[in-house]
Amino acid sequence: MSGRVGHVLRRVAGEPALLLGAPRALLMQVAHPKIAAAVADHSDFRRRPWLRLWKTLDAMVLLVFGSEHQQRRALAAVHGTHDRVRGRLRDAGGRWPAGTAYAAHDPSAQAWVLLTLADTAEVVIDRLVRPFHPGEREALWADWRAFGVAFGIPARLLPERYGDYRARLRETLASDVLAVTDTTRALAEGILRPKVPVLPRGIWEPAVSLTTALLPARLRVAYGLPLGARQRFECALWTRAQRTTWRLLPRARRALPRLYAAARRTALLSSALAPKQPEPTQSSSTPAPATAQAGVD
């Protein structure tokens, strides 16, 4: 994918404020029953949400900011994981009856994921960071589309024009392609309020308020998330804090993803060049311990 990631996407994706939009994008994605089933059946997201988030962010940073070698490895890893993700819906939802087959390589589902990422990036930058420059939204969608095609999504599923992309997004949000099922609700609780034993449960509520305010209205209602005075006030605080931080530290903040990709590249190179340590020899008279078997954690 090297050379195919446009400079506008790289500039926008370099904003760490996009992390604040991750719950929004995830809630939009799992509102598609096929995606919700795939996550629930083939991911340890509910048990280890932070590990899943870290792996996803790592892949995205490498795909956008990594070297050509890093991009190839990250893309192969994502596709390799997706090869194993297939099954059937347990719950009926929207137009999808129970028993409908799903697969991670479903082009329509992948196109919806890309639309949620593009829309979330646009909403977060516009609401929390800065206004868009004239023509920047159109250029950003062109870069997202090229990124999606390079990832393997058929070009016919990704509108060429920005206005058509926005229309596609609105149509999908209003259609029965999306539905909040019992599976979706269970995932949503883990997205909004992940269980971390050392943290009080109420610590997530300001972030929940921000996600609620940023969500499309239909999904906010479907998830049963209230948008009252408290949520609006906390969202306003987030906005003021983010815009102030962006003005004070613009260059340092944008450099973080590139620095991370460089560090990963250096670590990968160091690992490849490091001399291999000889494996310890084991006396034939001493049996190997049972816990040394492959696959034992």
Secondary structure, DSSP 8 states (H G I E B T S, - for coil): -TT-S-HHHHHHHT-GGGGGGHHHHHHHHHTSHHHHHHHHHH--TTT-HHHHHHHHHHHHHHHHHS-HHHHHHHHHHHHHHHHT-EEE-SS-BTTB-TT-EEETT-HHHHHHHHHHHHHHHHHHIIIII----TTHHHHHHHHHHHHHHHHT--GGGS-SSHHHHHHHHHHHHHSTT----HHHHHHHHHHHS---TTS-GGGGHHHHHHHHHHS-HHHHHHTT----HHHHHHHHHHHHHHHHHHHHSHHHHHHHHHHHHHHHHHHHHHHHHS---------TTS---GGGSTT--
